[in-house]
Amino acid sequence: VKDAKFSKKRLLSRSARYTGLLDKLDFVEGSSLPTAEQLDGVKSWIAVIDENHLEQMEEVATVAAQVGSSLENVALLLVGATELDAASSKAVLDKFPHAFNPETVETEEGEEPAEAEVPPTTFTMVAVGDLDEDTPEGRCFYQYEAFGSDDGVIPADSVFPREESYRLITELLQLACGRQQALSFAQVYNPNITEARLIKGLREAGYARPQEIDHMIRSGPQAYQEFVDEWKEKNPDAEKGYTSDAWWEQEIYQKSRQKSAERDAAKEQAVVDERTKEIEAIAQEWARREYFRQSMAGTVSENTTEEDFTKDVWDRAMFEADLKYRQMNGEEVLSADAELADFKARQERKKETMLKRAKEELAELLDEDPDTLIPPESDDDEKKE
């Protein structure tokens, strides 16, 4: 990195602390790309290039070739890559060992597509304009074109959110759809164009960020628009409020719809169950660490076991685990501090409600007014006196 202190500061986050990421990273200052010797034993390499884009792309290809097949994944994020000549960009891409943006082989209906051959080293490249430091991740819409094409030339005044660019390159690095892809991304400001409407629909439908990006790359706006056009062609009177055929009344459709609903419900339940398992595992780990921390601080009774402590703080553990899960998976977290304050307020109200209910039950047994009962803490104070 060019500035180790700045890079460490940028990685200081709740997720980085909890996952132990900072303990795994080594920061080395330098003005150039790493050498083949420095990448020895490295499986994945992410390079952020903010100047001399085409020259450094060639250098990346050369270094990757020197490292060999031990380097499995290479991801390039080109920052400020505006007005790059399409022909020159395409010429640089051709110097990489395998072709970028491979065409999808068409198959007959019902035929399974053949699995694409995975090269020893796969490359993923994302080009964006100047970085926007203010827009949070997941708050913008985007569109993309093939890098090295005329449509893929990014305009001079184009800006793109920094956090969103990091999300794109890291997700495409791990997704199969990102292999051998070289794409130029631009921010979309019109919410009514196809890309914006599709992304908004995916997010409102509950798609996680990896699912959203995978769908946009695999199917994308073109398939979405083709589906819409096909539906309009089959239902020319849809804009008038009805369709030309009462297909929904047919028995075959009703059965198909019921089976589809059952499959969707089963899938949703599986996702919910898997999410719950992951959150509970994180909660167990949080409770274990909290027990150790409080034991060392002497704020836990010596007779309290870890199991008893976990039961006592389980609600808080689940809250912390849910918050961490959402942060790790790119889900929306507006303010961790605000959510914690709201959680504590709800716990306090719950405690007061349970105390009131206990007093009412005790008063009913003793046939007394609940308000005349002495609270347990007051009784303890009297004993102390």
N, C-alpha and C positions, 0 to 999 in steps of 0.2 A: 504494500500500500504506500501511497505517497505521504500520508500523515497518520502514524500509528495512534497518536493520542485522539485524533478526530474519529478514527475508525472504531476505537474502543468505546468512545462516548456514544456513537450512533447505535452500537449494539447493546447498550445498557437498557434493558427492558425487563419487565416482569417475567416474560417467557424465557429470556436468556438466563436470568438468575436461577429460576426454578429447574430448568432442564440441564443446567450445568454446561451450557454451550461455551461460556466464557472460559471455563477451565480447559476446554479442549482446543482452543484456538491459539495459534502463535502469530504474532504480528511482526512483520519484517518490513522495514522501510526500504523503498527503492523507487527509481524513476522509470524502470522498464519492466517488461513482462518477465516472469520466472524462466529460468533455464531448464533444459531437459534434466539436468542433474538434480535440481531442486524439486522436480516433479516425480522423481523416482519413487515408486511405491504408491503414488497418488492415483485414485480411481476416478475421481470427478474433479474437474477444474472449471471454475466460474471466473471469467475475466470481464471486467468492466473497462471499456475503452471509451475515452472522452476526447481523444484528439488523434490526428493522423489515422483515421479509421481504417482505410484500405491497406495502408502499409502495415499496420499492426495486425490486421486480419491475416495477411500473408505470413507474418512472423509466427502467429498462433499455429497456422497450418504446418509450418516448418518444425516448430518445437514439438507439436503433437506427433508428427511423423518420426522424430528422433526418439521420443519416449516409447512409442510402439503400442502394442495391444494391451499392455498393463493399464494404460489410461483408457478407461471405458467411456466416459462421458465428458464432453467439452461444451460449455455454454458461454456464449458471447453476448454481452449487453452493450450495444453501441449507443452512447449518450451524446446528444447534440449532433446526430448524424443527419443533418439537413442538407438538401441540395447536392447529394452525392450523385455523380453521373451514373446513369443506369447501366450503360455499356461497361464502364470500368468496374462497377460493383459486380456485374455478372462475370466478368473476366476473373476477378479475385475468387469468387465462389467456385469457378471451374478448376481452380488450383487445389481445392480440397480433394481428399482421396475418394469421396463418394458424392454422388449428385444430391443437390438440395431440392426440396419441394417436389418429391417424386409424384408422378401422376397416379391417381387411383385407377386400378384396373376394373373395368365394368364387368359385372357378372349377370348371369341370367337370374330371373326371379326364382327364389327358393334355393339357389346355389350359394354355398358358403364361399366367401372370398378367401383366396390363398393368403397365407401369412407372409408378410414382407420379410425378406432376409435382413437380419440385423448385423451390420458391419461390426468389426472388433472395436472400433472407436466411433461413437455417434456424436454428431455435432448439432447444436441448437443455437440459433442466432436470432436476437430480437433487437431491432433498431427503433429508437424513439428520438423525439426532438429534445429541446432544452428541458431540464427538469423543473417541475413545479413543487416547491417545498411545502405548500400550504394545504393542498387537497389530500384528505386521508384516503387510505386504501379502500376500494369498494364503493367509492362515491362518484365514480365517473363511468361513462360509457366509452367504448372504443371500437375501432374497426381496423382491419389489417389487410395488407396486400403483400405479394411476394417481393422480397428484397431483390434488387437487381432488375426489376421490371420498370417500365415507364410509370405505371400506377403506384409503384412502391417508393418513388422519390418523395421524401418528406419535405414539405414547404419550409422556407426559411424562418417563418415566425411560429412554427409549431412548438407547443409545449406539452409535456406529459407528466403526470404525478410521479414523483420519485418512488413512493411506496408501491404504487400500482406496477411500475416497471420492474421492481424487485420481485413482486408477487408473480408476474408473468414469466420471468426468466427462471425462477426457482421451480414453479409448477411445470413448465414445459421441459425442464431438465429431467423430471421424474416420470412424466407421462409418456406413454408410448406414442401418442399423436405428435409429440414434440421432436421425435427423432428426425434428423436431417431436414429440419425446417429452418428457413431463413425468411423472417417476416418483418415488415415495417408496420409499426403500430402508430395510430394517431387518435387523439381524443375526439369524441363526438359530442357536440353541444346541442344538437337538435334532437329532442326526445321522441320525435315522430318518425325518424327514419328507421329502416328495418333493423339494423344492428342494435340501436338503442331499445327498441320495443322488445326484441328477442332477449337481450341481456336482462332487462327489467323483469320480464316474465319468468326467466329462469330463477332469478333471485327471489321473487315473490313466491315462487313454487317451492322454495326451500332448498334449492341446489347449493351445495357448498362450493367454495371457490374453485377447487380442483375439478369438480364436476362441471361447473359453468365453463371454465376454460377448455376442458376436454370437448364439450359439446360444440363450442364455438369453432374449434379447430377442425373437428371431425365432420360436423354437419354444416354449421355456420348459417349465415343469413341466406345464402343461395338456396339451400335445401328448404329452409323455412319459407322463402318466397315462392318456390315451386309448389310446395304443399298448399299454400294459400291460393295461388292461381288455379291449381287443379280443383280445389274445393269450390271456388267461385264459378268455374266452368261447369261443374256438375250441378250447381245450385244457382242458376242465373237470377232467380227471384228472391234470393236471400236478403237483399237490401230492402225489399218491401215487407219483410217480416215473416216470410214463409218460404219453404222450398218446394220444388216442383214435384217431389215424390214423398209420400208418407212412409219413408223407409224405417222410421223409428218405431212404427207400429208392428213391423213384421216380427214374427216369433224368433227367427234366426238372429236378428239384431239384438233382441232382448236377452237371449241366452248368451250371446257373445259379450254383451255389456255386463252381465252378471259375472261371468267368468273373469273378465278383465278387472272388475271391481274387486273380486276376491284375490286375484293375483297382486293387485296394487296394495290391498290391505295387508297381505302377507309380507310384501316387500317393505312397506312402511313400518310394520311391527318389527321386522328383522333389523332395520336401521335403528329404530328406537331402542331395541334390546342391546344392540352392539354399543350404541352410544352410552346407555346406562352402565354397561359393564366397564367401559373405559373410564367413565366419570367416577364410579365406585372405586376402581383401582387407584386412581389419582387421589381420591379422598382418603383411602387407607394410608397411602404414603404420606399425605399431609399430616394426618393424625399421629403417625409414628414419629415424624420429625418434631411436631409440636410437643409431644410427650417427652421426647428426649431434651428439647430445649427448656421446657418448664422444670423438668427433673433436675437439670444442671443448675437452673436458677433458684431451685429450692421453693418453687411456688406450688408444688404438688405434694400432697401428703405421701409419706413413705409407704403407707398401707395401700395406696391406690395403684392398681395394676394397669398395664397398658390397655388391656381389654376394657376395664371399667372407664378409663379415661376416654377411650375412643367412643364409647356409648354416650358419654356426657357431652362431647364436642362434635358429635356426628353431623348435626345440622350445619354447623359452621364449616366442617370439613367438606360436606357436599357443596356448599356455596362456593368455597375456594376452588374445588375441583371443577365445578361447572364453569366458573370464570376462566380458569386456566385452559380448559378444553376449548372454549370458544376462541380464546386468544391463539391457541396453537393451530386451530383449524380455520383461522381467518374469518370467523363469524363476528358480527357486529358487537362491539363493546364500547359504549359511548363514554363511560367514566367508571373506572374500577372503584375509585374512592366513593363516588355517589352511590354505586350499587351496594358497597359495604355498609355505608351509613343507613341506607334503606333496609338492608337485611337486619342490622342491629335494632332498628326501630321496630320492625315486625316481630323480632324475637322478644323484645321487651313487652310489646302488647300481648303476645302469646303467653308470656310468663304471668302478666297481670290477670289475664282471663282465667288461666288455670288456678291461680291463687284464689280468685273470687269464687270459682266453682267449688273448690275444696272447702272454703269457708261456709258456703251455702249448704253443702252436703253435711258438714259437721254441725251446723246450726239446726238442720232438720233432725239430726239424731238427738241433739241435746234439747230440742224444742226451745231455742233461743233466737234472738235477733242477730243476724250475721254481723251487723255493724258494731255489736257490743263485744264480739269476740276479740281477744287480744292476739295480734299477729305474732307468729313464731319468733321474729327477731326481737320484738318488744319483751317477750317472755325471757329470752336469753339475757337481755340487758338487765332485767330485774334480778335474775340469778346472780349476775356479776356484782350487783350492788350488795 
